[in-house]
Amino acid sequence: MASILIVDDLSSIHELLETVLKPTGHELVFETDGEQAVNRYKSQDFDIVLSDISMQPMDGITMLHHIKEYDPNCVVVMMTGYASTETAIKALKLGAFDYIKKPFKVDELLGTLNRGLEYRKALLEDPEGGEEGVNANLSSEELEKLLPGASDTMRKVRQQIIKQVSSTSPIFLQGPKGIGKRRAAAFVHHQAVEEPKPFLTISCNPEQKDSFKEKLIGDGSGGEWVESAQGGSLLIEQLELLDKDLQKELVELLKNKGGSVRFIFSSEVDLEEKVDQGEFSDDLFYRIASFPIQIPSLKEHAEDIPGIAETLLKNTHNPSFKPAQLEFNKEALEVLKSYDWPENMKELRDYVIEIGDTTGERIIKAEQLPFYMTKS
């Protein structure tokens, strides 16, 4: 049973929500304005807050700001009675978990609250983003193979990813091509399910708008891709290419599907920058990117390159040398470290495997590396 703080200045809304939520068995506490709600939140433990946006004297946005200052892990769902979503999107930017429009559908309300409660549980179990509770040792080892690097940068990225395993909220992975976004998504999926479930990957294609919409959105409740991913995960890559009209429809799909499909999104560009430029839906972005995971380019954690290259070399199959015998000399490692690697981990992996499989010398020297890597 969860405790829910409900904040609205209309007694009729209190009565309606009590009727809808009482059968769930949750503990319901009602307040009529934001200031009272902030004081109540500070004096009593709550799992989730459900609040109207438009209230006097303290409105829901101000209330959200104060509660977030007191408890950064609080989960707040906002209610808005206006056709415009501008204020609701502002709430998402400030850290609201989600918002629903009045008059709301009961299924949408219950689904949103359930997702919020699951997310709150995950935060309380792991408030610092550590690895406890999710097969910690196994998860760390498995993910480090997929996203290698001993630097603090990569360690923090892996912690963020592991933290998302127990949450049912959408995941947003961002970073350039070749860094391992698909590997990270597959890791989350396989760690989250206890038995085989579908893991479907699709890429946004602006040239096939109609067929893409039919397969993703369908009649509004999900097309064949969503149906195929039931109980599992759907990875939507290159989200930055999604048509603007489809962005709006995807928002509605995310509301309607609840937790039946785990949505994972990835982008190769800075989507927040596109939002600021008016080129991407702010509603969609702030709905899926409350906690974006930025996976850095290989160049951004270049200190990891020598260690990664040496590890990859041990997995090669050279007819003349055992894998443990092969190594790069100091100069060669410096060249690898200073090269830009425009295709990131994929390029490094492919190159090391190739040279490891074909080298005729046990110690690989800088002179053996391609000219384009060594030129200044």
C-alpha positions as CSV (number, residue, x, y, z in Angstrom):
1,M,0.0,0.0,0.0
2,A,1.3,3.4,-1.0
3,S,0.7,6.9,0.5
4,I,-0.5,9.5,-1.9
5,L,-0.7,13.2,-1.2
6,I,-3.5,14.8,-3.3
7,V,-3.5,18.5,-3.8
8,D,-6.4,20.4,-5.4
9,D,-8.4,23.5,-4.4
10,L,-11.7,21.9,-5.6
11,S,-13.5,19.7,-3.2
12,S,-15.3,18.0,-6.1
13,I,-11.9,16.8,-7.4
14,H,-11.1,15.4,-3.9
15,E,-14.4,13.5,-3.9
16,L,-13.8,12.1,-7.4
17,L,-10.3,11.0,-6.7
18,E,-11.3,9.4,-3.4
19,T,-13.9,7.4,-5.3
20,V,-11.4,6.3,-8.0
21,L,-8.5,5.6,-5.7
22,K,-10.0,4.2,-2.6
23,P,-10.5,0.7,-4.1
24,T,-6.7,0.5,-4.7
25,G,-6.1,0.4,-0.9
26,H,-3.6,3.3,-1.0
27,E,-3.5,5.8,1.8
28,L,-5.0,9.1,0.6
29,V,-4.2,12.5,2.2
30,F,-5.8,15.6,0.7
31,E,-4.7,19.3,0.8
32,T,-6.3,22.3,-0.8
33,D,-3.3,24.5,-1.7
34,G,0.4,24.3,-2.5
35,E,1.7,25.8,0.7
36,Q,-0.2,23.4,2.9
37,A,1.0,20.5,0.7
38,V,4.6,21.5,1.1
39,N,4.3,21.6,4.9
40,R,2.5,18.2,4.9
41,Y,5.1,16.6,2.7
42,K,7.8,17.7,5.0
43,S,6.0,16.3,8.1
44,Q,4.9,13.0,6.7
45,D,6.3,10.4,4.3
46,F,4.6,10.1,1.0
47,D,5.3,7.8,-2.0
48,I,3.8,10.1,-4.6
49,V,2.1,13.5,-5.0
50,L,-0.8,14.1,-7.3
51,S,-1.4,17.9,-7.7
52,D,-3.3,20.4,-9.7
53,I,-1.3,23.1,-11.4
54,S,-3.7,26.0,-11.1
55,M,-4.2,26.8,-7.4
56,Q,-4.1,29.8,-5.1
57,P,-2.3,31.2,-3.3
58,M,0.6,28.9,-4.1
59,D,0.3,27.2,-7.5
60,G,1.3,23.7,-8.4
61,I,4.5,24.7,-10.2
62,T,5.8,26.6,-7.1
63,M,4.8,23.8,-4.9
64,L,6.7,21.3,-7.1
65,H,9.8,23.5,-6.9
66,H,9.7,23.6,-3.0
67,I,9.0,19.9,-2.7
68,K,11.9,19.0,-5.1
69,E,14.2,21.2,-3.1
70,Y,13.3,19.3,0.0
71,D,13.3,15.9,-1.6
72,P,14.9,15.6,-5.0
73,N,13.6,12.0,-5.3
74,C,10.0,12.9,-4.8
75,V,7.6,11.8,-7.6
76,V,5.0,14.3,-8.6
77,V,2.2,13.9,-11.1
78,M,0.6,17.1,-12.2
79,M,-3.0,17.7,-13.3
80,T,-4.0,20.4,-15.7
81,G,-7.4,21.5,-16.9
82,Y,-6.2,23.6,-19.7
83,A,-6.0,22.6,-23.4
84,S,-2.5,24.2,-23.6
85,T,0.3,22.0,-22.2
86,E,2.9,24.8,-21.9
87,T,2.6,24.9,-18.1
88,A,2.6,21.2,-17.8
89,I,5.8,20.9,-19.9
90,K,7.3,23.5,-17.6
91,A,6.5,21.1,-14.7
92,L,8.3,18.3,-16.5
93,K,11.3,20.5,-16.9
94,L,11.3,21.1,-13.2
95,G,11.3,17.4,-12.5
96,A,7.6,16.4,-12.4
97,F,7.3,12.7,-13.2
98,D,4.3,13.2,-15.6
99,Y,1.1,15.1,-16.1
100,I,-2.5,14.2,-17.0
101,K,-5.2,16.5,-18.4
102,K,-8.6,17.1,-16.8
103,P,-11.0,15.5,-17.3
104,F,-8.8,12.5,-17.0
105,K,-9.5,8.9,-17.9
106,V,-9.4,6.5,-15.0
107,D,-7.1,4.0,-16.7
108,E,-4.7,6.8,-17.6
109,L,-4.7,8.1,-14.0
110,L,-4.1,4.7,-12.5
111,G,-1.5,3.7,-15.1
112,T,0.4,7.0,-14.5
113,L,0.3,6.6,-10.7
114,N,1.5,3.0,-10.9
115,R,4.4,4.0,-13.1
116,G,5.3,6.7,-10.6
117,L,5.1,4.4,-7.7
118,E,7.4,1.9,-9.4
119,Y,9.8,4.7,-10.1
120,R,9.7,5.9,-6.5
121,K,10.5,2.4,-5.3
122,A,13.5,2.2,-7.6
123,L,14.8,5.5,-6.4
124,L,14.4,4.6,-2.7
125,E,16.2,1.2,-3.3
126,D,19.1,3.0,-4.9
127,P,19.1,6.8,-4.2
128,E,22.7,7.3,-5.2
129,G,22.6,5.4,-8.5
130,G,24.7,2.5,-7.2
131,E,24.5,-1.1,-8.3
132,E,22.9,-2.8,-5.3
133,G,19.8,-4.9,-5.8
134,V,20.2,-5.6,-9.5
135,N,22.5,-8.7,-9.6
136,A,25.2,-6.1,-8.7
137,N,28.4,-8.0,-9.5
138,L,27.0,-9.8,-12.5
139,S,25.5,-6.6,-13.9
140,S,28.7,-4.6,-13.5
141,E,30.8,-7.2,-15.2
142,E,28.4,-7.7,-18.0
143,L,27.9,-4.0,-18.7
144,E,31.6,-3.3,-18.5
145,K,32.2,-5.7,-21.4
146,L,29.6,-3.9,-23.4
147,L,30.6,-0.3,-22.4
148,P,34.2,-0.7,-21.4
149,G,36.4,1.9,-19.6
150,A,37.9,2.3,-16.2
151,S,37.5,6.1,-16.0
152,D,35.1,7.8,-13.7
153,T,33.1,9.0,-16.7
154,M,32.3,5.5,-17.9
155,R,31.8,4.1,-14.4
156,K,29.1,6.8,-13.8
157,V,27.4,6.0,-17.1
158,R,27.3,2.3,-16.3
159,Q,25.8,3.2,-12.9
160,Q,23.1,5.3,-14.5
161,I,22.2,2.5,-16.9
162,I,22.1,-0.2,-14.1
163,K,19.8,2.1,-12.1
164,Q,17.3,2.1,-15.0
165,V,16.9,-1.7,-15.0
166,S,14.3,-1.7,-12.1
167,S,12.3,1.3,-13.5
168,T,9.5,1.0,-16.0
169,S,9.8,4.6,-17.2
170,P,11.1,5.3,-20.7
171,I,14.9,5.4,-21.1
172,F,16.7,7.9,-23.2
173,L,20.2,7.2,-24.4
174,Q,22.1,10.0,-26.2
175,G,25.4,10.1,-27.9
176,P,27.2,9.8,-31.3
177,K,27.1,6.8,-33.6
178,G,29.1,3.7,-32.6
179,I,29.3,4.3,-28.8
180,G,27.1,1.3,-27.8
181,K,23.6,2.7,-27.3
182,R,22.0,-0.4,-28.7
183,R,24.2,-2.6,-26.5
184,A,23.2,-0.6,-23.4
185,A,19.5,-0.9,-24.4
186,A,19.8,-4.7,-24.9
187,F,21.5,-5.0,-21.5
188,V,18.7,-3.1,-19.7
189,H,16.1,-5.3,-21.4
190,H,17.8,-8.6,-20.6
191,Q,18.5,-7.7,-17.0
192,A,14.9,-6.5,-16.4
193,V,13.1,-9.7,-17.6
194,E,13.3,-13.0,-15.8
195,E,12.3,-15.0,-18.8
196,P,12.7,-14.6,-22.6
197,K,10.8,-11.5,-23.8
198,P,10.9,-9.7,-27.2
199,F,13.4,-7.0,-27.8
200,L,12.6,-5.1,-30.9
201,T,14.8,-2.4,-32.5
202,I,13.5,0.1,-35.1
203,S,15.0,3.3,-36.6
204,C,13.1,6.4,-37.4
205,N,12.8,6.9,-41.2
206,P,11.4,10.2,-42.4
207,E,11.1,8.9,-45.9
208,Q,8.6,6.2,-44.8
209,K,6.3,8.3,-42.6
210,D,3.0,6.6,-43.4
211,S,4.2,3.0,-43.0
212,F,6.3,4.0,-40.0
213,K,3.2,5.5,-38.3
214,E,1.0,2.5,-39.1
215,K,3.6,0.1,-37.6
216,L,4.3,2.2,-34.5
217,I,1.1,4.1,-33.7
218,G,-1.5,2.0,-35.5
219,D,-5.0,3.1,-34.4
220,G,-3.5,5.1,-31.5
221,S,-3.0,2.2,-29.1
222,G,0.1,0.8,-30.9
223,G,0.8,-0.8,-34.2
224,E,2.4,-4.1,-35.1
225,W,5.8,-3.1,-33.6
226,V,4.3,-2.3,-30.3
227,E,2.2,-5.5,-30.3
228,S,5.3,-7.5,-31.1
229,A,7.1,-6.0,-28.2
230,Q,4.4,-6.8,-25.6
231,G,5.9,-7.7,-22.3
232,G,9.4,-6.8,-23.6
233,S,11.2,-3.7,-24.9
234,L,11.0,-1.5,-28.0
235,L,14.1,0.5,-28.9
236,I,13.4,3.4,-31.1
237,E,16.7,4.7,-32.6
238,Q,17.6,8.0,-34.2
239,L,14.6,9.7,-32.5
240,E,15.9,13.1,-33.8
241,L,14.6,12.0,-37.3
242,L,11.0,11.3,-36.1
243,D,8.4,13.4,-38.0
244,K,6.9,16.2,-36.0
245,D,3.3,15.0,-36.3
246,L,4.4,11.5,-35.2
247,Q,6.1,13.1,-32.2
248,K,2.8,14.2,-30.9
249,E,1.2,10.9,-31.5
250,L,4.0,9.1,-29.8
251,V,3.3,11.2,-26.7
252,E,-0.3,9.8,-26.6
253,L,1.0,6.3,-27.3
254,L,3.3,6.5,-24.3
255,K,0.3,7.6,-22.1
256,N,-1.9,4.8,-23.3
257,K,0.4,1.8,-23.3
258,G,1.3,2.1,-19.6
259,G,3.9,-0.5,-18.6
260,S,3.0,-3.2,-21.2
261,V,6.0,-2.3,-23.3
262,R,9.4,-0.9,-22.1
263,F,10.2,2.0,-24.4
264,I,13.9,2.9,-24.9
265,F,14.9,5.8,-27.1
266,S,18.2,6.9,-28.5
267,S,19.5,9.9,-30.4
268,E,22.8,10.7,-32.1
269,V,22.4,14.5,-31.6
270,D,21.6,16.8,-28.7
271,L,17.8,16.7,-28.6
272,E,17.5,19.4,-26.0
273,E,19.2,21.7,-28.4
274,K,16.6,20.8,-31.0
275,V,13.9,21.5,-28.5
276,D,15.3,24.9,-27.8
277,Q,15.4,25.6,-31.6
278,G,11.7,24.5,-31.9
279,E,12.7,21.5,-34.1
280,F,11.6,18.8,-31.6
281,S,8.6,18.3,-29.4
282,D,9.3,19.6,-25.9
283,D,6.4,17.5,-24.6
284,L,7.9,14.3,-25.9
285,F,11.5,15.2,-24.9
286,Y,10.7,16.0,-21.3
287,R,8.4,13.0,-21.0
288,I,11.2,10.6,-21.9
289,A,14.3,12.5,-20.8
290,S,13.8,13.3,-17.2
291,F,17.1,11.4,-16.5
292,P,18.9,11.3,-19.9
293,I,21.9,9.0,-20.1
294,Q,24.7,10.7,-22.1
295,I,27.2,8.1,-23.4
296,P,30.4,9.9,-24.3
297,S,32.3,9.6,-27.5
298,L,35.5,7.5,-27.3
299,K,37.5,10.8,-27.7
300,E,35.8,12.2,-24.5
301,H,37.3,9.4,-22.4
302,A,40.5,8.9,-24.4
303,E,42.3,7.8,-21.2
304,D,40.4,4.5,-21.5
305,I,41.6,3.7,-25.0
306,P,44.9,1.9,-24.1
307,G,43.2,-0.4,-21.6
308,I,40.3,-1.1,-24.0
309,A,42.7,-1.8,-26.9
310,E,44.8,-4.2,-24.8
311,T,41.7,-6.1,-23.7
312,L,40.4,-6.4,-27.2
313,L,43.7,-7.7,-28.4
314,K,43.4,-10.6,-26.0
315,N,40.2,-11.7,-27.9
316,T,41.9,-12.0,-31.3
317,H,42.8,-15.2,-33.2
318,N,46.2,-14.9,-34.7
319,P,47.6,-18.1,-36.3
320,S,51.2,-17.2,-35.1
321,F,50.6,-16.0,-31.6
322,K,48.5,-16.9,-28.6
323,P,46.2,-13.9,-27.6
324,A,48.0,-13.4,-24.3
325,Q,51.3,-13.0,-26.2
326,L,50.2,-10.0,-28.3
327,E,50.6,-6.4,-27.1
328,F,50.9,-2.8,-28.4
329,N,54.1,-1.0,-27.5
330,K,54.0,2.3,-25.7
331,E,54.2,4.5,-28.8
332,A,51.4,2.5,-30.5
333,L,49.1,3.0,-27.5
334,E,49.8,6.7,-27.6
335,V,48.8,6.9,-31.3
336,L,45.6,5.0,-30.5
337,K,44.9,7.3,-27.6
338,S,45.4,10.5,-29.7
339,Y,43.4,9.4,-32.7
340,D,39.8,10.8,-32.9
341,W,38.0,7.6,-33.6
342,P,35.1,9.2,-35.5
343,E,33.1,5.9,-35.4
344,N,33.9,5.4,-31.7
345,M,34.0,2.0,-30.1
346,K,32.9,0.2,-33.2
347,E,35.9,1.5,-35.2
348,L,38.3,0.7,-32.3
349,R,36.9,-2.8,-31.9
350,D,37.0,-3.5,-35.6
351,Y,40.5,-2.2,-36.0
352,V,42.1,-4.0,-33.0
353,I,40.5,-7.3,-34.0
354,E,41.8,-6.9,-37.6
355,I,45.4,-6.1,-36.6
356,G,45.4,-8.7,-33.9
357,D,44.3,-11.4,-36.3
358,T,46.8,-10.5,-39.0
359,T,49.9,-9.1,-37.4
360,G,53.2,-11.0,-38.0
361,E,54.9,-9.4,-35.0
362,R,54.1,-10.2,-31.4
363,I,54.6,-6.6,-30.3
364,I,52.6,-4.2,-32.5
365,K,54.5,-1.0,-33.1
366,A,53.4,2.5,-34.0
367,E,54.9,2.1,-37.5
368,Q,52.4,-0.7,-38.2
369,L,49.4,1.6,-37.6
370,P,47.7,3.3,-40.6
371,F,49.1,6.6,-41.7
372,Y,45.8,8.4,-41.1
373,M,46.1,7.6,-37.4
374,T,49.7,8.8,-37.1
375,K,49.6,12.0,-39.0
376,S,49.3,15.1,-36.9
